[in-house]
């Protein structure tokens, strides 16, 4: 088995490790966008086996952009215990494994506990010189022989001949003949004469004559080559048919799928009969496959791959990963590959949530795994807002951010949370204030929303050790802020007489502290709700103009609100009409009755309001700076949120 793979300074791969010591996963998935560096990992592994025992290479594998990097190192640790046990009755192979153990005992400091493991390391310098940590060519060749590698690049797949299948079959299953070469030739002649008659003998004699005349011979001891021909001859020749049709009868995608399905089914089955542990590298198997075939491919992969083989798959298909997570077994690992500057970074993801989560992972979730920056939002209103083309035009960095709605579902959020599953990418969570605090008996209390509420999931002793040394906002004393929050929440806050808002400077200070504290933990908290960031004291008059362009269900109520002289109350009332909440998160009332709602969250009013505002206030301006200044004046809190999101990119 493979225990560890380490790659340093190979093309874009600066320093990546794959450690399999603590698990027995036979399916490894490298996920990431195009150009993230997934294929370079495959190339590094293939390069390692290609140059075993060689001392020089003209291939340029070290990134030229950094002249200070002088060498590339690729190291693979192998565990030969299982193979050596399988080779117990194979005298030749058993002797080779014993030679490896003797070498380790003589030249390494390994203890008996690691007696079955051996590390093979390639070091290549800029001038092309290659050095190996083990100089014994016999040992290196044994490793190469018992750990065959098959690199399947679906973009350059030979889908019309499938010649490589015969090579793989013979490579994994070839055996040393049990009779002499002379006996073999006599037996073959007798057999072929029975099949083809005297014509075969006459043709054979003529071929032998010309071979002898021109000094041509064949390597009679190339057992793999003969074994390959034996299998192809036994099954009728070299040309494959599917349901009676030649391979070019089918589309490229169908032929590719049939080839991959047969390949991943055969390799582990044949290797079970041999003393070999194949490594199968499949680069983007989803190319050319529609969703149903991707599901079938995953089923075949999971049913076929076992302890006799290791399959490493590079993919940017969220469908493939979603299907993999639906399988009842947990025999795979996910590694996120992404670009950081000019280098590729690899993170092993935490997939424990698959077993723990009550939420079935769908493509919506797995799409997040391929993001470079992600923002988790509560629901539909935020999705409408942050996907609006006018917002994206003014804040163009948002195009590089993936927005995921977790619908206030903790289980769903856990399955995509960058910090929990170790995506290793920047992230923010946007929540309404009612996810942080609750209002009861004129007082605010901290809600037990552990995943999105930093105040309820805070370890003061742990933070004390590094509160002034953190890489983020190191000048902020979070302990003091938190203490101030807990002092202020003990105070009673009442609504202003006959109004729906609180008028108290301490309340304003409390909310400001909560927002500041939460932001440190990547949580952006709306002052009240996301609707409250859209309908503000600053833009209420413009918003009322907008409402008059839409059908009004409750005209009397609308007229009363429009004539309200208290700007704050008018804003809160209009917020209630559009399904927002008061500062105490309670139903907004008009004349002591619950306010009637004009539009729900999915009615499209958010997109219409943003379009109206841009058309009348933003698009008439000339420069991007003028437009941003104007937007900030009417949407101060939303502007701040958008700036924080942009700072991630």
N, C-alpha and C positions, 0 to 999 in steps of 0.2 A: 504494500500500500504506500501511497504518498503521504508523508507526515507534515511536510512543510515546503513551501516554495517562497523564495525571497528574490526580488528583482530590484537592482539599483542602477540607475542611470542608463537604462535601455530606452533609447528614443525619448518619448515623453514621460516614461515611468521613472520618477525620481527615487522613490523608495516605497516599495509595496511588499507586504507579506501575507501569505495565506497559510494559516496554521490549522492543521486537521488533527492535532494530537488529542483534543478533548471531545471529538465527536467522530462519527463514522459516516458522515454524509457522502453519498456517492454521486450526487448531482450538485454542481456548483454553478450558480447563475451570476454572471457579470452583467449588471444593468446600468444603463446610462445612455445619454444622447449620442447622436452621430458626432464623431470627432472627439469624444471624451477620452479615448485611449484604450478602449476594450480590446481592439484588435492587436494593439501593441503588446498586451499581456500574452496573447496567443503566440505572437511572433517571437517573443522572448523565450517561451517554453519550447517552441519548435526549434529555435536557434540553438538552444542548449543541447538538444539531442542531435541536431545536425552536425555540430562541431565537436562532439565527444571524441577525444583522442587527437584532435587537430591542434596545431600550435600557431596557426596564422589564419587570418581572414581579411579579405579586402572589403567586406561589407561594412558600411558606416552605420554603426549602431549607437554611437554616443552623440548627444545633442550638440551641434556646433555653436549654438547660441551662447553657451557658457564655456569659455576657454579654460576655466579653472577645474573643470571635471576631466580627469585624466584616465579614468578607468570605469568599466562596466562590470558588475558582479551579478551572476545568476547562480543561485544555490538551490538545490533540491535535496531534501532528506527522504530517503527510502527506508521502508520497513520490509525486510526480506523474510521475516519469520514464516508467514503463511506460505510463501513460495518455496522456501527451503523444505518445509514439511511436505508439500505436494511433490517435491522432487526427490523424496526419500528413496524411491525405487529407480530413479534415473541416475545411474552411476556417474555419468559425465557431468551433469548439472549439479549433482550433490557435491562433487569435488570442487566445482567452481564456487559454490556457496561457502564451503569450508575454507577455501583460499581467501575469501573476503573476510571471514572471521579471524583468520590468522593475521591478515594484514592489519585489521583494526587493533588486535591485541598488541601487535608490534609497534605500530606507529601512532596510535591515538591513546587518549587517556579515558576512553569510555569505560564506565563501570559495567558489570555484568547485566545490570537492569536494562541497559540500552544495547545489549549485545546484538540485537537483530537490526539495529538502525545503522545506516551509513549515509554520510553527507558527501555529495559530489558538488564541487564548486568550480565554476568557470570564471576566470578573471581576464578580461580583454582590455588592452591599453589602446590609446589613440593611434599608435602606429600599426595596429592590427595584430600585435603579438598576443597570443593566448597562453595562459598558464592554468593548470589544473591542480587542485589540492591533492589529488591522488595520481601518481605517476605510473601506476601499474595499468598498462593497456588492457590486459586480460580482464581485470576487474571492471574497467569502464565499459568494455564490450559486453560483459555479462549483464551489467545494468541496462545497457541499451537494448539488449536482446530480450530480457524478461519484462521490461517496461516499454513495450512498443507504443509509439504515439501516432495518432491518426488525426490530421488537421483537415476538417471538412469546411471549406469556404463556400457557402451556398451561392455566392456571387460568381464563382468560377467553377461551378460543379459540372462534371462531365455527365450530363443527364441523358445522353443518347447512346452510351455504350456500357456504362457501369463497369468498366474494366477494373477499377480499383477494388471492387468487391472481391474478385477472385484473388487479388493480391493479399487482401486482408484475411480472407479465409485460409489461404495457404500459410500466411505468416503466423497465424494463431494456432493452427492445427497441424502443421507439418510434423512428420515423424521420420526417424531414420529407418531405412529399409531393413526388413528382417532377413533378407536373402542377399547374396552377392550381386554385383552388377551384371555378371555373365548370366547368372540364373534369371535375373530380372529380364534381360533381353530375350532369352529363349522363351520365357513364359509369355512376354508381350507378343512376340512373333506368332506363337501358337494361337493366342487369343485373337489377334487381328486377322490372322489367316481364316479363322472360323467365321469372323464377322464379314470380311471383305473379299475373301477368296484368294486365288493365286495372283490376281492383279496386284494385291498389296505386296507380295513377296518380290515380284518383278520390279515394281517401283522402288522398293527399299534397296534392292541390289544396285540399281542405277544411281540412286542418290549416294549410296556408300562409295561407289566407284568414283564419282566426281569429287566427293569430299576427300577421298584418299589422294586423288590425282592433284588436287590443288592445296593439299595440306590443311584442310579445314577439319577442326574437331569441336566438340561441344563439351562443356564442363559437366561430366557425368556425376559429379559429386555436389552439384547445386540442387540439393534436395527440395528447397523451397520452390524453385522453378518447376521441377517435375511434379511436385504435389499440386501446384496451381493448375497445371495442364491436366492432371488426373481428375480433379474435380470438375473442371469445365467440360472435359470429354464425357465424364460420367453423366452429366446432366444435359447433354445434347449439343454442346458447342459453346461459343462465346457470346452469342447474341441473345439478349433477354427479350421476352415478350410478356405483356401483361394482358390477361384475358384474351389471348390470341392476337393482340395488336403489338406492332413494333413500338419502341419507346417514343419515336418522333410523332406518333399518332396523337399523343396527349400534349396538353399545354406544358410549358416549362414548370409552372407551379405544381401541377399534378405529378410530373415526372420527378421533380425534386422531392416532393413529399414521399412518394413511393420508395425512392432511393434511401432517404433518411430513415424511414420506418423499418425497412429491411436491415439497414446497417446497424441501428441501435438495438434491434432485436437479436441479430446474429452474434455480435461481438461478445457480449457477456456469456452467451450460451456456449460458444466455442471455447472461450478462454477458460471456462470451468473445467474443460477437459485437459488443459495444458498448464504448464508452470509459468504462466505469464499473467501480468496485470496491466491491461491496456489503458491508455489515457486517450480519451476521445475529446477533441476540441471541435465544437460546432459553432461556427460564426454566423449569427443571425439566421437561424433556421426558419424564421417566420417569413422571409422574403418570398413573395409570390403566393403565399397561402392566405385563403380567406379564413374567417374566424372558426368555422366548423373544423377545418383541417388543422388549425392551430390546436384546438381542443383535442383532436384525435392524436396529434403528434405528442402532446403532453401525456396523454393516457398511455401511449405506447412507451414513451420514455420511462415513466414511473413504473410500469409493469415489467420492464426489461432490465433496467440497470440494477445491479446487485453488488455484492461485496467483491465480485470478480473484475470490476471495472470502475473507472472514475470518468465521469462525463462533466466537462466544463463547457457551459453554453454562454455565448455572448448575445445579448438581445436588447432591443429597444422597443419591445412589444409589451405594453401594459396588459394586453389580453393573455399572453403566455404566462406572465407572472400571476395574474388573477386565477387562471386555471390551475396552476401549480399549487396555489394556496388552498384550493378546494379539495385537493387530494387528502384522504384520511391518514396518510402516512406523513412523517416528518423527516424525510430522508434527503433534504436539500439545504443549502445555505445560499444566502443572497449577499452579494458584494456590490455596493454602489460605487461607480466610477464616475468621476467628474473632473473638469478642468479647473485648476486654480492657477491663474496666470498662464504660463506656458507648460506647466507640469500637470500630470494626471495624478489624482488622489484616489486611493481605494479605501473604502470603509466597509468592514463586515457589519451587516445589519443584524439587529436583534429581532429574530422571528418568533420569539416566545409568545408574542401576542396572538399568534395564529391559534394556538391551543387555548389561550386564556379568553380570547375575545368572543363575545356572544354575537357580535356583528359579522355577517358574512362579507368577506372582502370582495369588492367588485372592481371593475375597470376604473371607476371613479377614484378609488383609493390607490390602485397601483399606478395610475397616471402621476400621482404625487411623487413616486419613487424616482421618476426621471427628471424631476425639476431641479433647477439650480438655486432658486429662491422660492419660498412658499409662505403664503399667508392663510391662516385658518380663520374662517368667518362663521358666524352663527347661522345665517340663513339666507333666504332669497333676496331680501332687500340689499344686502351687501353685494351679492352676486350681480344684481342689476346695476348697482352703482359702479363697481370697480371694472366692469366689462364695458361700460359705456364708451363709445368711440371718441366722444369729446373729452372725456376724462383722460383716456389713453393718449390723445393728441397733445393735451396740455402737460401731462406727466408721463412722457414717453418711456421712462424707465420701467413703468408698470408692465410693459409688454414682456419683460423678462421675468415676471413674477407669476407664479401659479396660485390662483385663489381657489381654495377648497372649502365648501360648506359642510360642516359636520352636524348641522341641524341640532345643535345643543345636545348632542349624543356623545357621552364620554367614551363609550366603547368604540364608536366610529373614529373619534379623534385619536384614541390610543393607537389605532392601526396605521396612522399616517404621521403621528407626531415625530418630528425630526429628532428631538432629544431622546424620546423613548425608544424608537427603533434604530437610532444611530445612523440617520441619513447623512449627517455631517455637513448639512447645508444651512445657510441662514434662514431664520423663520421668525414670524410674528403671529400672535393670536389676537384677534380683535373681538372683544366681548362688551356687552352692555354692563352698566354699573350694577344692575340687579344680579349679576353673577358673582359679584364681590361682596356686596353688603345687602342687608334686608332691613326693612323699617317696621318696628313693632312698638306700640305704646310710646310713640313720639321719640323713640331712640333707634339708632342704627346698630346692627350687630353683624359680625363677620359670618358669611355663609360658608358652609362646608363643601365648597366646590373644589376639591383637591387638585384637579388637573388644570383648571384655568384660573384658580384663585391663589396667587402667591402668598396672601396674608394667612391663609388657612393651612399652608404647607410650608412652614418656615421653621428652620432649625437655627435658633439664635446662637447656640454654642458652636455649631459648625461654621456659621458665618463669621463669628467673632475672630477667627484665626486669619481671615484674609480680607476683611471688609474694606481695608484701606489699600489693598495691594491688587485688587482685581484689575484685569485688563479693560473692563468696562466701567466707565464713570467712577473712577477710583476716588474722586473727590467727594463722593456722596456717602454720607454716613447712614446706611440703611437702618441700623438699629435705632438711631435717634428718630428717624422718620416713622418707623413702625411704632415706637413708643408714643409719639405724638398722635398718631392715628388712634391708638387704643385709649388715649386720654380723651380725645375729642368725641369718640363714639359713646362715651359715658354721659355726654351732655344731651339734654332734651332739645329736639328741634321740632317746632310746630309750623304748620302751614300758616301763611299770612291770612288774616281774617277774610273769609269768603273768597279766598284765592286758592289756586292749585300749585303754588310754589312756595319755597322757603326763602325768607329774606333774613339772612344771618351771615355775617362775615366768617364766623367760625365754621359754618357749613361749607362755605366756598373753600376755606382753607383745608377742611377735611377731604373734600373731593380732589383738590389739587394734590394733596399728599398721596392719596391712593393712586392717582394716575402716575405720579412720579415714581412711587415705589414699584408699582406693577411693571412699568416700562423697563426697569432694570432686568426683570425676568422675562422679557420679550412679550409681555402682555400689554396690548394697547386697550385702555378702558375708555369707552365713550362716557362723556359727562353724565348723560342719562341713558339714551338708547341711540342706535344708528339713525333713527328718525329724527332724534333731537339734534344730530349733527347736520341734518339736511334742512330742517325748519328751525331757524335761529332768530334770536332777537334782532340780529343785523339784517336779515333778509325777509322778515315777515311781511313787509309791505309788498315786496316783489312777489312773494309766494301767494299772497291774496289775489294779486293781478292774474297770476297763473291759474288759480282755482276757477276764476271766472271764464276761462277758456274751456273748461270741462263741464260736463253735465252735473248739476247740483241736485242731490236728492232731497236734502233738508234745507230749503231756502230760508225759512224763518231762523233756524239755528245759525246758518251762515251769516245772515244779516246781523244778528246779535253779536257774533264774534267780530265781524268787520268793524262794528261801531264801538268795540271795547277800547277805552282810552289808555288803559294800563298795557304798555307794550309787552311786558313779561307775561301777563295773564293772557293777552291776545295770542301770543306765540304758543303758550302751553295749551290753550283751548284748540287752536288749529292743529297742533301736534296730536291731540286726542282724536280729532276728526279723521286723521290719517293713521290711526292705529298705534300711536305712540303712547308713552306712559309719562306720568308726573314724576317729579323728583323723589317721591316716596314710592314709586313703582306701583301705585294704585290706579284704579280707574279714574279718569279725569271727569269732573262733574261740571255741569252748567246749570245754574239755578237749582242746585242740590239734586239734580238728576244726572244719571250716567249719560255722557255725551254720545250722540249717535254717530256711528262711523260711516264716512263717505266711501272709503276705499280700503281694501285689505292689502296685505303685503305683496300679493301676486297680481294686482290689478294693472301694474305697469306705470303707476303714477311716478315712481322714482325716475325712470328713464325719461318720461315726458317732462318732468320738472327740470331735470338737468338740461335736456334739449332746449326747453323754453329759455332757461337762464342764459345759456351760451349764445343763443340766437339774439337775445336782446341786450346782453351786457358784455359778453366776452368777444364774440366774433366781430364786433364793430371796432375793436381795438387793433393796433398795428403790430406791435412787437410781442414776443412771448413773455418778456418781463412785465409789460403792462398788463397782459392777460392774467398772469399769476398774481400780481398785486391786487387786481380787481377781484379775483376769485377769493383771495385770502380775506378781503374786507367783508365779504358776505358769508363766507364759510370758514371762520377762523379755526374751529376745532378740526374739521375735515381736512383743511389745508395742512395742519400740523400732522395729522395721521398720514397723509399722503407723503409728506416729507420724510417721515420716519421710515415708511416702506421704501421710498426711493433710496434712502441711505444704505439699505441692505445690498443694493445691486452694485 
